[in-house]
Amino acid sequence: MSILIITLSLAAFFSLYRALRGPSISDRAIAVDIMSILFCGITALMAFRYNLPYLLDLSITIAILAFIGTLALAKYLEGRHLDD
């Protein structure tokens, strides 16, 4: 289980690198979205490992907020208003 957490953490580090060095704003947005998915996976694995069910709630909350943020950024990049 700890190997999975280390692997996901390493993938989050590479995604952070892409978010900082991305050539375009869409590359950076995708990298941040991938990081949020990886953090959801890390918190879910830690919930199972340490038997802490509230971490699953945190993981779901992170996923919902990441989805809303991705939608808002996509609308912004498209040039539309958020109330469309």
MMTF fields as JSON, N, C-alpha, C and O atoms, coordinates in Angstrom:
{
  "mmtfVersion": "1.0.0",
  "mmtfProducer": "UNKNOWN",
  "numBonds": 335,
  "numAtoms": 336,
  "numGroups": 84,
  "numChains": 1,
  "numModels": 1,
  "chainsPerModel": [1],
  "groupsPerChain": [84],
  "chainIdList": ["A"],
  "bondAtomList": [4, 2, 8, 6, 12, 10, 16, 14, 20, 18, 24, 22, 28, 26, 32, 30, 36, 34, 40, 38, 44, 42, 48, 46, 52, 50, 56, 54, 60, 58, 64, 62, 68, 66, 72, 70, 76, 74, 80, 78, 84, 82, 88, 86, 92, 90, 96, 94, 100, 98, 104, 102, 108, 106, 112, 110, 116, 114, 120, 118, 124, 122, 128, 126, 132, 130, 136, 134, 140, 138, 144, 142, 148, 146, 152, 150, 156, 154, 160, 158, 164, 162, 168, 166, 172, 170, 176, 174, 180, 178, 184, 182, 188, 186, 192, 190, 196, 194, 200, 198, 204, 202, 208, 206, 212, 210, 216, 214, 220, 218, 224, 222, 228, 226, 232, 230, 236, 234, 240, 238, 244, 242, 248, 246, 252, 250, 256, 254, 260, 258, 264, 262, 268, 266, 272, 270, 276, 274, 280, 278, 284, 282, 288, 286, 292, 290, 296, 294, 300, 298, 304, 302, 308, 306, 312, 310, 316, 314, 320, 318, 324, 322, 328, 326, 332, 330],
  "bondOrderList": [1, 1, 1, 1, 1, 1, 1, 1, 1, 1, 1, 1, 1, 1, 1, 1, 1, 1, 1, 1, 1, 1, 1, 1, 1, 1, 1, 1, 1, 1, 1, 1, 1, 1, 1, 1, 1, 1, 1, 1, 1, 1, 1, 1, 1, 1, 1, 1, 1, 1, 1, 1, 1, 1, 1, 1, 1, 1, 1, 1, 1, 1, 1, 1, 1, 1, 1, 1, 1, 1, 1, 1, 1, 1, 1, 1, 1, 1, 1, 1, 1, 1, 1],
  "groupList": [{"groupName": "MET", "atomNameList": ["N", "CA", "C", "O"], "elementList": ["N", "C", "C", "O"], "formalChargeList": [0, 0, 0, 0], "bondAtomList": [1, 0, 2, 1, 3, 2], "bondOrderList": [1, 1, 2], "singleLetterCode": "M", "chemCompType": "L-PEPTIDE LINKING"}, {"groupName": "SER", "atomNameList": ["N", "CA", "C", "O"], "elementList": ["N", "C", "C", "O"], "formalChargeList": [0, 0, 0, 0], "bondAtomList": [1, 0, 2, 1, 3, 2], "bondOrderList": [1, 1, 2], "singleLetterCode": "S", "chemCompType": "L-PEPTIDE LINKING"}, {"groupName": "ILE", "atomNameList": ["N", "CA", "C", "O"], "elementList": ["N", "C", "C", "O"], "formalChargeList": [0, 0, 0, 0], "bondAtomList": [1, 0, 2, 1, 3, 2], "bondOrderList": [1, 1, 2], "singleLetterCode": "I", "chemCompType": "L-PEPTIDE LINKING"}, {"groupName": "LEU", "atomNameList": ["N", "CA", "C", "O"], "elementList": ["N", "C", "C", "O"], "formalChargeList": [0, 0, 0, 0], "bondAtomList": [1, 0, 2, 1, 3, 2], "bondOrderList": [1, 1, 2], "singleLetterCode": "L", "chemCompType": "L-PEPTIDE LINKING"}, {"groupName": "THR", "atomNameList": ["N", "CA", "C", "O"], "elementList": ["N", "C", "C", "O"], "formalChargeList": [0, 0, 0, 0], "bondAtomList": [1, 0, 2, 1, 3, 2], "bondOrderList": [1, 1, 2], "singleLetterCode": "T", "chemCompType": "L-PEPTIDE LINKING"}, {"groupName": "ALA", "atomNameList": ["N", "CA", "C", "O"], "elementList": ["N", "C", "C", "O"], "formalChargeList": [0, 0, 0, 0], "bondAtomList": [1, 0, 2, 1, 3, 2], "bondOrderList": [1, 1, 2], "singleLetterCode": "A", "chemCompType": "L-PEPTIDE LINKING"}, {"groupName": "PHE", "atomNameList": ["N", "CA", "C", "O"], "elementList": ["N", "C", "C", "O"], "formalChargeList": [0, 0, 0, 0], "bondAtomList": [1, 0, 2, 1, 3, 2], "bondOrderList": [1, 1, 2], "singleLetterCode": "F", "chemCompType": "L-PEPTIDE LINKING"}, {"groupName": "TYR", "atomNameList": ["N", "CA", "C", "O"], "elementList": ["N", "C", "C", "O"], "formalChargeList": [0, 0, 0, 0], "bondAtomList": [1, 0, 2, 1, 3, 2], "bondOrderList": [1, 1, 2], "singleLetterCode": "Y", "chemCompType": "L-PEPTIDE LINKING"}, {"groupName": "ARG", "atomNameList": ["N", "CA", "C", "O"], "elementList": ["N", "C", "C", "O"], "formalChargeList": [0, 0, 0, 0], "bondAtomList": [1, 0, 2, 1, 3, 2], "bondOrderList": [1, 1, 2], "singleLetterCode": "R", "chemCompType": "L-PEPTIDE LINKING"}, {"groupName": "GLY", "atomNameList": ["N", "CA", "C", "O"], "elementList": ["N", "C", "C", "O"], "formalChargeList": [0, 0, 0, 0], "bondAtomList": [1, 0, 2, 1, 3, 2], "bondOrderList": [1, 1, 2], "singleLetterCode": "G", "chemCompType": "PEPTIDE LINKING"}, {"groupName": "PRO", "atomNameList": ["N", "CA", "C", "O"], "elementList": ["N", "C", "C", "O"], "formalChargeList": [0, 0, 0, 0], "bondAtomList": [1, 0, 2, 1, 3, 2], "bondOrderList": [1, 1, 2], "singleLetterCode": "P", "chemCompType": "L-PEPTIDE LINKING"}, {"groupName": "ASP", "atomNameList": ["N", "CA", "C", "O"], "elementList": ["N", "C", "C", "O"], "formalChargeList": [0, 0, 0, 0], "bondAtomList": [1, 0, 2, 1, 3, 2], "bondOrderList": [1, 1, 2], "singleLetterCode": "D", "chemCompType": "L-PEPTIDE LINKING"}, {"groupName": "VAL", "atomNameList": ["N", "CA", "C", "O"], "elementList": ["N", "C", "C", "O"], "formalChargeList": [0, 0, 0, 0], "bondAtomList": [1, 0, 2, 1, 3, 2], "bondOrderList": [1, 1, 2], "singleLetterCode": "V", "chemCompType": "L-PEPTIDE LINKING"}, {"groupName": "CYS", "atomNameList": ["N", "CA", "C", "O"], "elementList": ["N", "C", "C", "O"], "formalChargeList": [0, 0, 0, 0], "bondAtomList": [1, 0, 2, 1, 3, 2], "bondOrderList": [1, 1, 2], "singleLetterCode": "C", "chemCompType": "L-PEPTIDE LINKING"}, {"groupName": "ASN", "atomNameList": ["N", "CA", "C", "O"], "elementList": ["N", "C", "C", "O"], "formalChargeList": [0, 0, 0, 0], "bondAtomList": [1, 0, 2, 1, 3, 2], "bondOrderList": [1, 1, 2], "singleLetterCode": "N", "chemCompType": "L-PEPTIDE LINKING"}, {"groupName": "LYS", "atomNameList": ["N", "CA", "C", "O"], "elementList": ["N", "C", "C", "O"], "formalChargeList": [0, 0, 0, 0], "bondAtomList": [1, 0, 2, 1, 3, 2], "bondOrderList": [1, 1, 2], "singleLetterCode": "K", "chemCompType": "L-PEPTIDE LINKING"}, {"groupName": "GLU", "atomNameList": ["N", "CA", "C", "O"], "elementList": ["N", "C", "C", "O"], "formalChargeList": [0, 0, 0, 0], "bondAtomList": [1, 0, 2, 1, 3, 2], "bondOrderList": [1, 1, 2], "singleLetterCode": "E", "chemCompType": "L-PEPTIDE LINKING"}, {"groupName": "HIS", "atomNameList": ["N", "CA", "C", "O"], "elementList": ["N", "C", "C", "O"], "formalChargeList": [0, 0, 0, 0], "bondAtomList": [1, 0, 2, 1, 3, 2], "bondOrderList": [1, 1, 2], "singleLetterCode": "H", "chemCompType": "L-PEPTIDE LINKING"}],
  "groupTypeList": [0, 1, 2, 3, 2, 2, 4, 3, 1, 3, 5, 5, 6, 6, 1, 3, 7, 8, 5, 3, 8, 9, 10, 1, 2, 1, 11, 8, 5, 2, 5, 12, 11, 2, 0, 1, 2, 3, 6, 13, 9, 2, 4, 5, 3, 0, 5, 6, 8, 7, 14, 3, 10, 7, 3, 3, 11, 3, 1, 2, 4, 2, 5, 2, 3, 5, 6, 2, 9, 4, 3, 5, 3, 5, 15, 7, 3, 16, 9, 8, 17, 3, 11, 11],
  "groupIdList": [1, 2, 3, 4, 5, 6, 7, 8, 9, 10, 11, 12, 13, 14, 15, 16, 17, 18, 19, 20, 21, 22, 23, 24, 25, 26, 27, 28, 29, 30, 31, 32, 33, 34, 35, 36, 37, 38, 39, 40, 41, 42, 43, 44, 45, 46, 47, 48, 49, 50, 51, 52, 53, 54, 55, 56, 57, 58, 59, 60, 61, 62, 63, 64, 65, 66, 67, 68, 69, 70, 71, 72, 73, 74, 75, 76, 77, 78, 79, 80, 81, 82, 83, 84],
  "secStructList": [7, 2, 2, 2, 2, 2, 2, 2, 2, 2, 2, 2, 2, 2, 2, 2, 2, 2, 2, 2, 2, 7, 1, 1, 2, 2, 2, 2, 2, 2, 2, 2, 2, 2, 2, 2, 2, 2, 2, 2, 2, 2, 2, 2, 2, 2, 2, 2, 2, 2, 6, 7, 6, 2, 2, 2, 2, 2, 2, 2, 2, 2, 2, 2, 2, 2, 2, 2, 2, 2, 2, 2, 2, 2, 2, 2, 2, 2, 6, 7, 7, 6, 6, 7],
  "xCoordList": [0.825, 0.0, 0.872, 0.543, 1.969, 2.827, 3.529, 3.866, 3.752, 4.35, 3.404, 3.846, 2.102, 1.13, 1.106, 1.022, 1.18, 1.178, 2.426, 2.349, 3.569, 4.811, 4.737, 5.182, 4.181, 4.051, 3.128, 3.437, 2.0, 1.086, 1.707, 1.47, 2.495, 3.174, 4.216, 4.372, 4.913, 5.885, 5.187, 5.672, 4.061, 3.295, 2.772, 2.722, 2.382, 1.93, 3.082, 2.877, 4.282, 5.451, 5.696, 5.959, 5.614, 5.804, 4.696, 4.934, 3.506, 2.396, 2.587, 2.241, 3.131, 3.449, 4.502, 4.421, 5.467, 6.479, 5.83, 6.173, 4.891, 4.212, 3.342, 3.204, 2.758, 1.925, 2.778, 2.317, 3.989, 4.859, 5.539, 5.766, 5.864, 6.623, 5.8, 6.355, 4.494, 3.653, 3.736, 3.749, 3.792, 3.91, 2.622, 2.685, 1.479, 0.229, -0.633, -0.373, -1.657, -2.538, -3.365, -3.701, -3.691, -4.457, -3.616, -4.144, -2.318, -1.431, -1.354, -1.345, -1.299, -1.243, -2.542, -2.532, -3.662, -4.963, -5.107, -5.63, -4.651, -4.71, -3.81, -4.175, -2.649, -1.727, -2.332, -2.199, -2.99, -3.631, -4.783, -5.003, -5.523, -6.608, -6.065, -6.653, -4.974, -4.355, -3.854, -3.974, -3.292, -2.835, -3.99, -3.842, -5.133, -6.275, -6.769, -7.179, -6.731, -7.11, -6.12, -6.522, -4.849, -3.839, -3.989, -3.82, -4.305, -4.519, -5.754, -5.786, -6.773, -7.945, -7.549, -7.982, -6.728, -6.256, -5.393, -5.505, -4.538, -3.673, -4.504, -4.265, -5.482, -6.304, -7.171, -7.42, -7.636, -8.416, -7.549, -7.987, -6.331, -5.439, -5.08, -4.994, -4.874, -4.569, -5.78, -5.626, -6.976, -8.19, -8.276, -8.62, -7.966, -8.01, -6.861, -7.031, -5.71, -4.543, -4.673, -4.383, -5.111, -5.185, -6.589, -6.816, -7.525, -8.909, -9.537, -10.081, -9.447, -10.021, -11.071, -10.733, -12.335, -13.365, -13.612, -14.121, -13.272, -13.501, -12.582, -12.866, -11.502, -10.638, -11.303, -10.988, -12.216, -12.966, -13.885, -14.059, -14.473, -15.281, -14.425, -14.855, -13.224, -12.305, -11.947, -11.862, -11.741, -11.404, -12.548, -12.31, -13.77, -14.926, -15.056, -15.373, -14.814, -14.887, -13.835, -14.12, -12.626, -11.566, -11.959, -11.724, -12.55, -12.949, -14.036, -13.989, -15.005, -16.083, -15.543, -15.884, -14.704, -14.134, -13.234, -13.215, -12.497, -11.641, -12.486, -12.129, -13.584, -14.468, -15.066, -15.101, -15.532, -16.115, -15.048, -15.321, -13.85, -12.768, -12.387, -12.095, -12.386, -12.074, -13.137, -12.817, -14.402, -15.475, -15.382, -15.565, -15.099, -14.983, -13.813, -13.937, -12.694, -11.535, -11.788, -11.364, -12.469, -12.784, -13.699, -13.515, -14.667, -15.536, -14.747, -14.96, -13.855, -13.037, -12.143, -12.03, -11.514, -10.633, -11.405, -10.867, -12.662, -13.505, -13.993, -14.447, -13.901, -14.316, -15.746, -16.265, -16.399, -17.781, -17.835, -16.876, -18.964, -19.181, -19.609, -20.102, -19.425, -19.754, -21.251, -21.673, -22.063, -23.509, -24.171, -25.398, -23.394, -23.959, -24.428, -24.929],
  "yCoordList": [-1.189, 0.0, 1.256, 2.236, 1.236, 2.421, 2.634, 3.769, 1.58, 1.729, 2.502, 3.326, 2.244, 2.989, 4.466, 5.335, 4.741, 6.133, 6.854, 8.006, 6.184, 6.784, 7.01, 8.046, 6.051, 6.198, 7.355, 8.137, 7.468, 8.568, 9.912, 10.916, 9.935, 11.165, 11.575, 12.76, 10.61, 10.897, 11.42, 12.351, 10.826, 11.304, 12.718, 13.528, 13.021, 14.38, 15.375, 16.511, 14.951, 15.824, 16.136, 17.286, 15.131, 15.364, 16.245, 17.062, 16.073, 16.908, 18.353, 19.291, 18.526, 19.869, 20.523, 21.717, 19.757, 20.276, 20.762, 21.831, 19.978, 20.371, 21.6, 22.444, 21.698, 22.873, 24.131, 25.21, 24.018, 25.188, 25.544, 26.721, 24.552, 24.774, 24.613, 24.652, 24.432, 24.187, 25.302, 26.478, 24.946, 25.99, 26.802, 27.95, 26.236, 26.974, 26.831, 25.995, 27.662, 27.641, 26.35, 25.864, 25.798, 24.554, 23.38, 22.49, 23.368, 22.335, 22.438, 21.426, 23.647, 23.851, 23.456, 22.902, 23.731, 23.352, 21.834, 21.299, 21.157, 19.693, 19.127, 18.156, 19.718, 19.25, 19.433, 18.558, 20.556, 20.772, 19.801, 19.316, 19.511, 18.542, 17.148, 16.423, 16.778, 15.483, 15.424, 14.393, 16.534, 16.564, 16.376, 15.694, 16.966, 16.789, 15.344, 14.818, 14.713, 13.292, 12.446, 11.52, 12.758, 12.01, 12.216, 11.273, 13.448, 13.692, 12.967, 12.526, 12.841, 12.043, 10.59, 9.96, 10.076, 8.699, 8.515, 7.503, 9.479, 9.384, 9.412, 8.621, 10.32, 10.374, 9.135, 8.689, 8.571, 7.337, 6.171, 5.365, 6.086, 5.017, 5.174, 4.19, 6.411, 6.634, 6.335, 5.905, 6.565, 6.228, 4.732, 4.28, 3.968, 2.515, 1.999, 1.061, 2.604, 2.126, 2.377, 1.496, 3.586, 3.948, 3.818, 4.177, 3.304, 3.075, 4.378, 4.43, 5.413, 6.727, 7.059, 7.568, 6.779, 6.965, 8.421, 8.676, 9.373, 10.764, 11.219, 12.222, 10.511, 10.865, 10.56, 11.192, 9.599, 9.341, 10.515, 10.871, 11.119, 12.318, 13.456, 14.205, 13.572, 14.589, 14.327, 15.262, 13.08, 12.715, 13.063, 13.57, 12.793, 13.129, 14.637, 15.13, 15.373, 16.83, 17.403, 18.324, 16.868, 17.321, 17.052, 17.89, 15.897, 15.559, 16.503, 16.936, 16.821, 17.723, 19.124, 19.743, 19.62, 20.954, 21.021, 22.032, 19.962, 19.93, 19.928, 20.574, 19.213, 19.181, 20.56, 21.015, 21.22, 22.558, 23.547, 24.392, 23.439, 24.317, 24.094, 25.05, 22.857, 22.553, 23.113, 23.655, 22.982, 23.542, 25.058, 25.637, 25.701, 27.163, 27.62, 28.593, 26.944, 27.321, 27.087, 27.886, 26.007, 25.735, 26.822, 27.256, 27.253, 28.34, 29.647, 30.405, 29.898, 31.111, 31.085, 32.088, 29.954, 29.849, 29.938, 30.364, 29.536, 29.615, 31.033, 31.355, 31.877, 33.261, 33.525, 34.613, 32.55, 32.713, 33.131, 32.949, 33.692, 34.061, 32.843, 31.868, 32.896, 31.748, 31.525, 30.435, 32.532, 32.353, 31.878, 31.791, 31.57, 31.051, 29.632, 29.042],
  "zCoordList": [0.0, 0.0, 0.0, -0.669, 0.738, 0.771, -0.57, -0.909, -1.331, -2.657, -3.562, -4.363, -3.44, -4.234, -3.856, -4.724, -2.575, -2.131, -2.63, -3.057, -2.579, -3.072, -4.576, -5.071, -5.302, -6.754, -7.117, -8.016, -6.428, -6.689, -6.311, -6.983, -5.247, -4.856, -5.895, -6.191, -6.434, -7.486, -8.736, -9.379, -9.076, -10.227, -9.98, -10.906, -8.745, -8.415, -8.55, -8.976, -8.19, -8.346, -9.821, -10.171, -10.683, -12.112, -12.682, -13.571, -12.171, -12.603, -12.137, -12.856, -10.948, -10.466, -11.352, -11.644, -11.768, -12.685, -13.977, -14.481, -14.514, -15.742, -15.513, -16.399, -14.326, -14.034, -13.944, -14.317, -13.465, -13.352, -14.671, -14.949, -15.477, -16.697, -17.974, -19.073, -17.845, -19.012, -20.037, -19.675, -21.305, -22.324, -22.52, -22.959, -22.207, -22.389, -21.138, -20.273, -21.069, -19.907, -19.869, -18.789, -21.026, -21.032, -20.519, -19.853, -20.821, -20.275, -18.759, -18.059, -18.267, -16.821, -16.156, -15.057, -16.803, -16.25, -16.181, -15.204, -17.198, -17.201, -16.113, -15.451, -15.923, -14.884, -13.495, -12.639, -13.272, -11.968, -11.774, -10.664, -12.838, -12.752, -12.437, -11.635, -13.048, -12.761, -11.322, -10.659, -10.842, -9.446, -8.48, -7.466, -8.776, -7.882, -7.892, -6.857, -9.042, -9.112, -8.308, -7.603, -8.414, -7.664, -6.163, -5.39, -5.739, -4.319, -3.809, -2.66, -4.655, -4.274, -4.044, -3.079, -4.936, -4.779, -3.542, -2.849, -3.263, -2.083, -0.808, 0.104, -0.737, 0.479, 0.624, 1.744, -0.482, -0.399, 0.081, 0.901, -0.427, 0.031, 1.511, 2.245, 1.934, 3.346, 4.233, 5.376, 3.705, 4.463, 4.687, 5.779, 3.662, 3.819, 4.673, 5.451, 4.529, 5.277, 6.774, 7.583, 7.141, 8.554, 9.144, 10.299, 8.352, 8.79, 9.307, 10.41, 8.49, 8.802, 7.748, 6.68, 8.034, 6.995, 6.606, 5.515, 7.453, 7.095, 5.968, 5.312, 5.734, 4.614, 3.27, 2.262, 3.257, 2.029, 1.714, 0.549, 2.741, 2.532, 1.982, 1.104, 2.504, 2.005, 0.55, -0.246, 0.2, -1.165, -2.126, -3.222, -1.713, -2.551, -2.697, -3.78, -1.619, -1.67, -2.606, -3.371, -2.554, -3.455, -4.907, -5.778, -5.171, -6.535, -7.049, -8.201, -6.206, -6.623, -6.889, -7.897, -5.99, -6.191, -7.419, -8.121, -7.679, -8.866, -10.14, -11.125, -10.12, -11.284, -11.549, -12.692, -10.499, -10.655, -11.138, -11.991, -10.597, -11.033, -12.485, -13.204, -12.919, -14.31, -15.242, -16.299, -14.853, -15.673, -15.755, -16.826, -14.634, -14.629, -15.485, -16.229, -15.394, -16.195, -17.681, -18.516, -18.012, -19.418, -19.99, -21.127, -19.213, -19.679, -19.824, -20.771, -18.897, -18.979, -20.216, -20.922, -20.479, -21.638, -22.942, -23.963, -22.905, -24.083, -24.333, -25.432, -23.319, -23.463, -23.069, -23.32, -22.453, -22.035, -20.577, -19.828, -20.187, -18.79, -17.996, -18.563, -16.696, -15.863, -15.722, -15.336, -16.026, -15.894, -17.181, -17.237, -18.215, -19.468, -19.316, -20.273]
}
